[in-house]
Amino acid sequence: MRRFKALRRSSARGMTLLEIMIVIAIIGMMSGVIVVSVMNQFTNAKINATRIKIQSTEQAVEQYYVQVGEYPSQSEGLKALVNPPDGSKGSLDAVPKDEFGKELIYYNPPRKGGGRFEIISAGEDGKEGTEDDIRSKK
């Protein structure tokens, strides 16, 4: 009977402070890795949503072309999609913004590459001409 009580006491012993600190450190490292991974996915989602918004804006520019007979000029910009010069109903309710909160940039003629026009998002940093810019394909 004594032997049974001795075994029972040793198995019921709690964790030491060092063991608890090690477990907390491991949990902290794992949560740090998870947070970084989730934040990267969040940024990628914003980039993909901005690409989709640029594509829909390209379609609105093409619709403008069908209505008016020419693409918006550089000076008119994307505001022409909201208030066309011929007084017809605009293709968009407001000038489109990217998922980072900045207005999309319109160039006619395009600055880089061929095509009829160019639509750009300045990307996450908000500065045009950097590596994170997102460009239209037209």
C-alpha positions as CSV (number, residue, x, y, z in Angstrom):
1,M,0.0,0.0,0.0
2,R,2.8,2.4,0.8
3,R,4.4,1.7,-2.5
4,F,1.2,2.5,-4.3
5,K,0.9,5.9,-2.6
6,A,4.5,6.7,-3.4
7,L,3.9,6.0,-7.1
8,R,0.8,8.0,-7.1
9,R,2.5,11.1,-5.6
10,S,5.3,11.1,-8.1
11,S,2.9,10.9,-11.1
12,A,0.7,13.7,-9.8
13,R,3.6,16.1,-9.5
14,G,3.1,19.4,-11.5
15,M,5.3,21.0,-14.2
16,T,8.3,23.1,-13.2
17,L,8.6,26.8,-14.0
18,L,11.2,26.0,-16.7
19,E,8.9,23.6,-18.4
20,I,6.1,26.1,-18.5
21,M,8.4,28.8,-19.9
22,I,9.6,26.5,-22.6
23,V,6.0,25.7,-23.6
24,I,5.1,29.4,-23.7
25,A,8.1,30.1,-25.8
26,I,7.1,27.4,-28.3
27,I,3.6,28.7,-28.5
28,G,4.9,32.3,-29.0
29,M,7.1,31.2,-31.9
30,M,4.3,29.2,-33.6
31,S,1.9,32.1,-33.3
32,G,4.5,34.5,-34.8
33,V,4.9,32.2,-37.8
34,I,1.1,32.0,-38.2
35,V,0.6,35.8,-38.0
36,V,3.3,36.4,-40.7
37,S,1.7,33.8,-43.0
38,V,-1.8,35.3,-42.6
39,M,-0.5,38.8,-43.2
40,N,1.2,37.7,-46.5
41,Q,-2.1,36.1,-47.6
42,F,-4.0,39.3,-46.8
43,T,-1.6,41.3,-49.0
44,N,-1.9,38.8,-51.8
45,A,-5.7,39.0,-51.6
46,K,-5.5,42.8,-51.9
47,I,-3.2,42.5,-55.0
48,N,-5.5,40.0,-56.6
49,A,-8.6,42.1,-55.9
50,T,-6.8,45.1,-57.4
51,R,-6.1,43.1,-60.5
52,I,-9.7,42.3,-60.8
53,K,-10.7,45.9,-60.3
54,I,-8.3,47.0,-63.0
55,Q,-9.8,44.5,-65.4
56,S,-13.3,45.8,-64.7
57,T,-12.1,49.3,-65.2
58,E,-10.6,48.3,-68.6
59,Q,-14.0,47.0,-69.5
60,A,-15.6,50.3,-68.5
61,V,-13.1,52.1,-70.6
62,E,-14.0,49.9,-73.6
63,Q,-17.7,50.5,-72.9
64,Y,-16.9,54.3,-72.9
65,Y,-15.2,53.8,-76.3
66,V,-18.4,52.2,-77.7
67,Q,-20.6,55.0,-76.3
68,V,-18.5,58.0,-77.2
69,G,-16.3,56.7,-80.1
70,E,-12.9,57.4,-78.5
71,Y,-11.1,56.6,-75.3
72,P,-11.0,59.1,-72.5
73,S,-8.1,61.6,-73.0
74,Q,-5.3,61.9,-70.5
75,S,-6.8,65.1,-69.1
76,E,-10.3,63.5,-68.7
77,G,-8.8,60.4,-67.1
78,L,-11.1,57.9,-65.4
79,K,-13.4,60.7,-64.3
80,A,-14.9,60.5,-67.8
81,L,-16.2,57.1,-66.9
82,V,-18.3,58.7,-64.2
83,N,-19.4,61.8,-66.2
84,P,-19.1,61.2,-70.0
85,P,-18.7,64.5,-72.0
86,D,-21.8,63.6,-74.1
87,G,-24.0,63.7,-71.1
88,S,-24.9,60.0,-71.2
89,K,-25.0,57.8,-68.0
90,G,-21.5,56.9,-66.9
91,S,-20.2,53.4,-66.7
92,L,-19.1,53.8,-63.1
93,D,-20.5,55.5,-60.0
94,A,-17.2,56.8,-58.8
95,V,-13.6,56.9,-59.9
96,P,-12.2,53.4,-59.0
97,K,-9.7,52.9,-56.2
98,D,-7.4,50.0,-55.7
99,E,-7.6,47.9,-52.5
100,F,-4.9,50.0,-50.9
101,G,-7.2,53.1,-51.0
102,K,-5.6,55.0,-53.8
103,E,-7.3,56.0,-57.1
104,L,-6.3,54.0,-60.2
105,I,-4.0,55.9,-62.6
106,Y,-5.0,56.2,-66.3
107,Y,-2.6,56.9,-69.2
108,N,-3.7,57.6,-72.8
109,P,-1.4,57.0,-74.6
110,P,0.2,54.2,-72.5
111,R,3.6,54.9,-71.0
112,K,4.9,51.4,-71.1
113,G,4.3,48.9,-73.8
114,G,1.8,49.0,-76.7
115,G,-1.9,49.2,-76.4
116,R,-4.6,51.8,-76.5
117,F,-4.4,52.9,-72.8
118,E,-2.9,51.9,-69.5
119,I,-4.4,51.6,-66.0
120,I,-2.1,51.4,-63.1
121,S,-2.3,50.8,-59.3
122,A,0.6,52.3,-57.4
123,G,0.5,49.2,-55.2
124,E,0.9,48.8,-51.5
125,D,3.5,51.6,-51.1
126,G,1.3,54.1,-52.9
127,K,4.2,55.3,-55.1
128,E,4.1,54.9,-58.9
129,G,7.1,53.5,-60.6
130,T,8.1,51.0,-57.9
131,E,8.2,47.2,-58.1
132,D,4.9,46.7,-56.5
133,D,2.9,48.6,-59.2
134,I,0.0,46.6,-60.8
135,R,-0.5,47.3,-64.5
136,S,-3.3,46.6,-67.0
137,K,-2.6,44.4,-69.9
138,K,-4.2,46.6,-72.6
